[in-house]
Amino acid sequence: MEESISCGGVVFYKGKVLLLYKNVEDRYSGWVMPKGTMEKGESKETTALREVLEETGAKCEIIKYIDKTQYTFRSEETIVKKTVYWFLMTSNSFYCKPQKEEHFYDAKYYKEHEAYHLLKFYDEKQIVDKGFLMYREHIKNKRVTKKKLINI
């Protein structure tokens, strides 16, 4: 069994989350979140930011770590155990452009209930749920901090 590490982002802009539509020669298709394989010498955070930018064109900043997911799949040569580290991110615009070379054909921001129903994999549905909870908490804390600064 081979082990592989990927990192990705639950990317928000104005309360909506960024999803990608992937279609590989009609064998695999569905909505997913941006993620990709860690390169030698890269941190998890750097990998997540790089992969989100490459796959979606979205320039982001990391707010915090969310959680990891794990799954296995069969490649041509072996069984792969994949661990994906997910980060809560924000983007500064709605701009996104799917990376066609990686078989992404659409990229859009969605409301919580839309994203949950569109996502193909259950583990990503769980991560997006956690992401929305953490995002709402982040926004609430920003408002409280801003309010405190104004009252000083």
Accessible surface in RSA format (square Angstrom, percent):
REM  Atomic radii and reference values for relative SASA: ProtOr
REM  Chains: A
REM  Algorithm: Lee & Richards
REM  Probe-radius: 1.40
REM  Slices: 20
REM RES _ NUM      All-atoms   Total-Side   Main-Chain    Non-polar    All polar
REM                ABS   REL    ABS   REL    ABS   REL    ABS   REL    ABS   REL
RES MET A   1   149.40  77.4  75.57  50.0  73.82 175.8  64.61  54.9  84.79 112.3
RES GLU A   2    93.59  53.7  86.77  65.6   6.82  16.2  33.46  64.7  60.13  49.1
RES GLU A   3   133.46  76.6 105.94  80.1  27.51  65.5  31.88  61.7 101.57  82.9
RES SER A   4    22.07  18.6  14.31  19.1   7.76  17.9  14.12  30.1   7.95  11.1
RES ILE A   5    70.47  40.1  64.95  48.4   5.51  13.3  64.95  46.8   5.51  15.0
RES SER A   6     1.53   1.3   1.53   2.0   0.00   0.0   0.00   0.0   1.53   2.1
RES CYS A   7     0.00   0.0   0.00   0.0   0.00   0.0   0.00   0.0   0.00   0.0
RES GLY A   8     0.00   0.0   0.00   N/A   0.00   0.0   0.00   0.0   0.00   0.0
RES GLY A   9     0.00   0.0   0.00   N/A   0.00   0.0   0.00   0.0   0.00   0.0
RES VAL A  10     0.00   0.0   0.00   0.0   0.00   0.0   0.00   0.0   0.00   0.0
RES VAL A  11     0.00   0.0   0.00   0.0   0.00   0.0   0.00   0.0   0.00   0.0
RES PHE A  12     0.44   0.2   0.00   0.0   0.44   1.1   0.00   0.0   0.44   1.2
RES TYR A  13    38.22  17.8  36.04  20.5   2.18   5.7  14.52  10.9  23.70  29.2
RES LYS A  14   155.66  75.9 121.09  74.3  34.57  82.3  80.74  72.7  74.92  79.8
RES GLY A  15    31.64  39.0   0.00   N/A  31.64  39.0  19.84  54.4  11.80  26.4
RES LYS A  16    66.81  32.6  66.81  41.0   0.00   0.0  20.41  18.4  46.40  49.4
RES VAL A  17     0.00   0.0   0.00   0.0   0.00   0.0   0.00   0.0   0.00   0.0
RES LEU A  18     0.00   0.0   0.00   0.0   0.00   0.0   0.00   0.0   0.00   0.0
RES LEU A  19     0.00   0.0   0.00   0.0   0.00   0.0   0.00   0.0   0.00   0.0
RES LEU A  20     0.00   0.0   0.00   0.0   0.00   0.0   0.00   0.0   0.00   0.0
RES TYR A  21    61.86  28.9  61.86  35.2   0.00   0.0  38.25  28.7  23.61  29.1
RES LYS A  22    47.50  23.2  47.50  29.1   0.00   0.0  10.15   9.1  37.34  39.8
RES ASN A  23    37.14  25.6  35.49  34.3   1.65   4.0   5.39  13.0  31.75  30.7
RES VAL A  24    24.66  16.2  24.66  22.3   0.00   0.0  24.66  21.4   0.00   0.0
RES GLU A  25   133.46  76.6 103.30  78.2  30.16  71.8  51.28  99.2  82.18  67.1
RES ASP A  26   129.36  90.6  97.26  96.8  32.09  75.9  33.03  77.7  96.33  96.1
RES ARG A  27   184.39  77.4 145.15  74.0  39.24  93.4  75.84 103.6 108.55  65.8
RES TYR A  28    61.23  28.6  57.36  32.6   3.87  10.1  55.77  41.9   5.46   6.7
RES SER A  29    43.32  36.6  34.65  46.2   8.66  20.0   1.50   3.2  41.82  58.6
RES GLY A  30    11.02  13.6   0.00   N/A  11.02  13.6  11.02  30.2   0.00   0.0
RES TRP A  31    33.44  13.4  33.31  16.1   0.13   0.3  21.69  11.6  11.75  19.1
RES VAL A  32     4.59   3.0   4.59   4.2   0.00   0.0   4.59   4.0   0.00   0.0
RES MET A  33     1.32   0.7   0.00   0.0   1.32   3.2   0.00   0.0   1.32   1.8
RES PRO A  34     0.00   0.0   0.00   0.0   0.00   0.0   0.00   0.0   0.00   0.0
RES LYS A  35    42.54  20.8  37.04  22.7   5.50  13.1  16.20  14.6  26.35  28.1
RES GLY A  36    11.69  14.4   0.00   N/A  11.69  14.4  11.69  32.1   0.00   0.0
RES THR A  37    72.74  51.7  69.20  70.2   3.55   8.5  48.71  65.4  24.03  36.3
RES MET A  38    51.71  26.8  35.65  23.6  16.06  38.2  32.02  27.2  19.69  26.1
RES GLU A  39    99.75  57.3  91.99  69.6   7.75  18.5  35.91  69.5  63.84  52.1
RES LYS A  40   213.72 104.3 173.07 106.2  40.65  96.8 127.25 114.5  86.47  92.1
RES GLY A  41    85.58 105.5   0.00   N/A  85.58 105.5  42.44 116.5  43.15  96.6
RES GLU A  42    30.54  17.5  17.89  13.5  12.65  30.1  17.49  33.8  13.05  10.7
RES SER A  43    51.46  43.5  39.38  52.6  12.08  27.8  43.37  92.4   8.09  11.3
RES LYS A  44    71.54  34.9  69.23  42.5   2.31   5.5  23.21  20.9  48.32  51.5
RES GLU A  45    82.94  47.6  82.94  62.7   0.00   0.0  32.45  62.8  50.48  41.2
RES THR A  46    69.03  49.1  66.44  67.4   2.59   6.2  42.46  57.0  26.56  40.2
RES THR A  47     0.00   0.0   0.00   0.0   0.00   0.0   0.00   0.0   0.00   0.0
RES ALA A  48     0.00   0.0   0.00   0.0   0.00   0.0   0.00   0.0   0.00   0.0
RES LEU A  49    62.52  34.8  57.78  41.3   4.74  11.9  58.30  40.9   4.22  11.4
RES ARG A  50    49.29  20.7  43.00  21.9   6.29  15.0  44.62  61.0   4.67   2.8
RES GLU A  51    16.25   9.3  16.25  12.3   0.00   0.0   0.00   0.0  16.25  13.3
RES VAL A  52     0.23   0.1   0.23   0.2   0.00   0.0   0.23   0.2   0.00   0.0
RES LEU A  53    80.76  45.0  76.72  54.9   4.04  10.2  76.72  53.9   4.04  10.9
RES GLU A  54    81.84  47.0  62.67  47.4  19.16  45.6  33.94  65.7  47.90  39.1
RES GLU A  55    11.65   6.7  11.65   8.8   0.00   0.0   0.69   1.3  10.96   8.9
RES THR A  56     0.00   0.0   0.00   0.0   0.00   0.0   0.00   0.0   0.00   0.0
RES GLY A  57    22.54  27.8   0.00   N/A  22.54  27.8  15.50  42.5   7.04  15.8
RES ALA A  58     2.36   2.2   0.00   0.0   2.36   5.4   1.57   2.2   0.79   2.1
RES LYS A  59   146.08  71.3 136.76  83.9   9.33  22.2  83.91  75.5  62.17  66.2
RES CYS A  60    29.20  22.1   0.74   0.8  28.46  66.9   4.76  12.1  24.44  26.3
RES GLU A  61   110.63  63.5 107.27  81.2   3.35   8.0  32.98  63.8  77.64  63.4
RES ILE A  62    44.33  25.2  20.79  15.5  23.54  56.7  20.79  15.0  23.54  63.9
RES ILE A  63    46.77  26.6  19.48  14.5  27.28  65.8  21.90  15.8  24.86  67.5
RES LYS A  64   107.66  52.5 100.46  61.6   7.20  17.1  53.73  48.4  53.93  57.4
RES TYR A  65    94.81  44.3  82.02  46.7  12.79  33.3  75.02  56.4  19.79  24.4
RES ILE A  66    18.28  10.4   0.00   0.0  18.28  44.1   0.00   0.0  18.28  49.6
RES ASP A  67    41.00  28.7  41.00  40.8   0.00   0.0   2.74   6.4  38.26  38.2
RES LYS A  68    95.55  46.6  81.89  50.2  13.66  32.5  38.34  34.5  57.21  60.9
RES THR A  69    15.10  10.7   9.48   9.6   5.62  13.4  14.20  19.1   0.89   1.3
RES GLN A  70    90.61  50.7  62.24  45.5  28.37  67.5  16.85  35.9  73.75  55.9
RES TYR A  71    79.02  36.9  68.65  39.1  10.37  27.0  67.61  50.8  11.41  14.1
RES THR A  72    79.89  56.8  56.13  56.9  23.76  56.6  23.38  31.4  56.51  85.4
RES PHE A  73    85.50  42.8  75.15  46.5  10.36  26.9  85.50  51.8   0.00   0.0
RES ARG A  74   175.62  73.7 146.16  74.5  29.45  70.1  61.26  83.7 114.36  69.3
RES SER A  75    35.26  29.8  22.28  29.7  12.98  29.9  30.67  65.3   4.59   6.4
RES GLU A  76   175.61 100.8 131.01  99.1  44.60 106.2  57.63 111.5 117.98  96.3
RES GLU A  77   151.20  86.8 113.64  86.0  37.56  89.4  66.64 128.9  84.57  69.0
RES THR A  78    36.58  26.0  31.42  31.9   5.15  12.3  23.65  31.8  12.93  19.5
RES ILE A  79    65.00  37.0  63.94  47.6   1.06   2.6  63.94  46.0   1.06   2.9
RES VAL A  80     7.72   5.1   7.72   7.0   0.00   0.0   7.72   6.7   0.00   0.0
RES LYS A  81    71.65  35.0  70.54  43.3   1.12   2.7  23.85  21.5  47.80  50.9
RES LYS A  82    25.03  12.2  25.03  15.4   0.00   0.0   6.03   5.4  18.99  20.2
RES THR A  83    14.59  10.4  14.59  14.8   0.00   0.0   3.50   4.7  11.09  16.8
RES VAL A  84     0.41   0.3   0.41   0.4   0.00   0.0   0.41   0.4   0.00   0.0
RES TYR A  85    39.66  18.5  39.66  22.6   0.00   0.0  14.97  11.2  24.69  30.4
RES TRP A  86     1.31   0.5   1.31   0.6   0.00   0.0   1.31   0.7   0.00   0.0
RES PHE A  87     5.72   2.9   5.72   3.5   0.00   0.0   5.72   3.5   0.00   0.0
RES LEU A  88     0.00   0.0   0.00   0.0   0.00   0.0   0.00   0.0   0.00   0.0
RES MET A  89     0.00   0.0   0.00   0.0   0.00   0.0   0.00   0.0   0.00   0.0
RES THR A  90    28.16  20.0  26.35  26.7   1.82   4.3  17.82  23.9  10.34  15.6
RES SER A  91    12.07  10.2   0.85   1.1  11.22  25.8   1.91   4.1  10.16  14.2
RES ASN A  92   120.60  83.2  92.86  89.7  27.74  66.8  41.33  99.5  79.27  76.6
RES SER A  93    41.85  35.4  41.60  55.5   0.25   0.6  32.67  69.6   9.18  12.9
RES PHE A  94    95.83  47.9  84.74  52.5  11.10  28.9  84.99  51.5  10.84  31.0
RES TYR A  95   129.29  60.4 117.14  66.6  12.14  31.6 103.44  77.7  25.85  31.9
RES CYS A  96    27.86  21.1   7.61   8.5  20.25  47.6   0.00   0.0  27.86  30.0
RES LYS A  97   133.86  65.3 129.27  79.3   4.59  10.9  73.23  65.9  60.63  64.6
RES PRO A  98    21.91  16.0  18.44  16.8   3.47  12.6  18.44  15.2   3.47  21.5
RES GLN A  99    42.27  23.6  35.69  26.1   6.58  15.7  11.11  23.6  31.16  23.6
RES LYS A 100   109.65  53.5 101.09  62.0   8.56  20.4  80.84  72.8  28.81  30.7
RES GLU A 101   138.81  79.7 110.61  83.7  28.21  67.2  69.87 135.1  68.95  56.3
RES GLU A 102    79.60  45.7  78.91  59.7   0.69   1.6   8.11  15.7  71.48  58.4
RES HIS A 103    63.15  34.5  63.15  43.9   0.00   0.0  37.85  39.0  25.30  29.4
RES PHE A 104     7.01   3.5   7.01   4.3   0.00   0.0   7.01   4.3   0.00   0.0
RES TYR A 105   108.15  50.5  90.25  51.4  17.89  46.6  60.30  45.3  47.85  59.0
RES ASP A 106    43.16  30.2  42.46  42.3   0.70   1.7  11.11  26.2  32.05  32.0
RES ALA A 107     9.88   9.1   0.00   0.0   9.88  22.5   0.00   0.0   9.88  26.2
RES LYS A 108   101.78  49.7  99.05  60.8   2.73   6.5  52.60  47.3  49.17  52.4
RES TYR A 109    21.07   9.8   3.66   2.1  17.41  45.3   3.66   2.7  17.41  21.5
RES TYR A 110    33.01  15.4  32.70  18.6   0.31   0.8  24.94  18.7   8.07  10.0
RES LYS A 111   103.86  50.7 103.07  63.2   0.78   1.9  48.00  43.2  55.86  59.5
RES GLU A 112    58.42  33.5  55.55  42.0   2.88   6.8  23.51  45.5  34.92  28.5
RES HIS A 113   115.28  63.0 110.44  76.8   4.84  12.4  79.09  81.5  36.19  42.1
RES GLU A 114    64.18  36.8  58.70  44.4   5.48  13.1  20.45  39.6  43.74  35.7
RES ALA A 115     0.00   0.0   0.00   0.0   0.00   0.0   0.00   0.0   0.00   0.0
RES TYR A 116    71.59  33.4  71.59  40.7   0.00   0.0  42.56  32.0  29.03  35.8
RES HIS A 117   138.53  75.7 114.47  79.6  24.07  61.6  71.40  73.6  67.14  78.1
RES LEU A 118    62.30  34.7  51.13  36.6  11.17  28.1  52.78  37.1   9.52  25.6
RES LEU A 119     4.42   2.5   0.00   0.0   4.42  11.1   0.00   0.0   4.42  11.9
RES LYS A 120    94.32  46.0  63.96  39.2  30.36  72.3  32.33  29.1  62.00  66.0
RES PHE A 121    76.97  38.5  75.07  46.5   1.91   5.0  76.91  46.6   0.07   0.2
RES TYR A 122   142.60  66.6 134.93  76.8   7.68  20.0 100.04  75.2  42.56  52.5
RES ASP A 123    33.74  23.6  31.45  31.3   2.29   5.4  22.46  52.9  11.28  11.3
RES GLU A 124     4.81   2.8   4.81   3.6   0.00   0.0   2.19   4.2   2.62   2.1
RES LYS A 125    37.76  18.4  37.76  23.2   0.00   0.0  12.79  11.5  24.96  26.6
RES GLN A 126    82.23  46.0  79.14  57.8   3.10   7.4  21.43  45.6  60.80  46.1
RES ILE A 127     3.36   1.9   3.36   2.5   0.00   0.0   3.36   2.4   0.00   0.0
RES VAL A 128     0.09   0.1   0.09   0.1   0.00   0.0   0.09   0.1   0.00   0.0
RES ASP A 129    53.02  37.1  52.34  52.1   0.68   1.6  20.68  48.7  32.33  32.2
RES LYS A 130    84.40  41.2  83.47  51.2   0.92   2.2  58.72  52.9  25.67  27.3
RES GLY A 131     0.00   0.0   0.00   N/A   0.00   0.0   0.00   0.0   0.00   0.0
RES PHE A 132     6.52   3.3   6.52   4.0   0.00   0.0   6.52   4.0   0.00   0.0
RES LEU A 133   113.63  63.3 107.31  76.8   6.33  15.9 107.85  75.7   5.79  15.6
RES MET A 134    43.38  22.5  38.99  25.8   4.39  10.4  35.72  30.4   7.66  10.1
RES TYR A 135    20.47   9.6  20.47  11.6   0.00   0.0   9.19   6.9  11.28  13.9
RES ARG A 136   112.11  47.1 105.73  53.9   6.38  15.2  68.24  93.3  43.87  26.6
RES GLU A 137    85.82  49.3  83.76  63.4   2.06   4.9  38.52  74.5  47.30  38.6
RES HIS A 138    38.62  21.1  33.87  23.5   4.75  12.1  24.29  25.0  14.33  16.7
RES ILE A 139    39.67  22.6  39.66  29.5   0.00   0.0  39.66  28.6   0.00   0.0
RES LYS A 140   118.63  57.9 117.80  72.3   0.84   2.0  71.16  64.0  47.48  50.6
RES ASN A 141    74.86  51.6  72.95  70.5   1.91   4.6  24.10  58.0  50.75  49.1
RES LYS A 142   118.63  57.9 111.07  68.2   7.56  18.0  65.12  58.6  53.51  57.0
RES ARG A 143   164.88  69.2 159.03  81.1   5.85  13.9  62.67  85.7 102.21  61.9
RES VAL A 144    68.74  45.2  67.48  61.1   1.26   3.0  68.62  59.6   0.12   0.3
RES THR A 145    73.90  52.6  73.85  74.9   0.05   0.1  49.95  67.1  23.95  36.2
RES LYS A 146   136.94  66.8 135.41  83.1   1.53   3.6  79.43  71.5  57.51  61.3
RES LYS A 147   140.45  68.5 137.59  84.4   2.85   6.8  82.99  74.7  57.45  61.2
RES LYS A 148   133.99  65.4 130.00  79.8   4.00   9.5  79.88  71.9  54.12  57.6
RES LEU A 149   118.11  65.8 102.91  73.6  15.20  38.2 103.13  72.4  14.97  40.3
RES ILE A 150   127.42  72.5 101.56  75.7  25.86  62.3 108.26  78.0  19.16  52.0
RES ASN A 151   110.88  76.5  76.00  73.4  34.88  84.0  30.10  72.4  80.78  78.1
RES ILE A 152   169.48  96.4 111.08  82.8  58.40 140.8 136.29  98.1  33.19  90.1
END  Absolute sums over single chains surface
CHAIN  1 A     9255.0       7852.6       1402.4       5013.2       4241.8
END  Absolute sums over all chains
TOTAL          9255.0       7852.6       1402.4       5013.2       4241.8
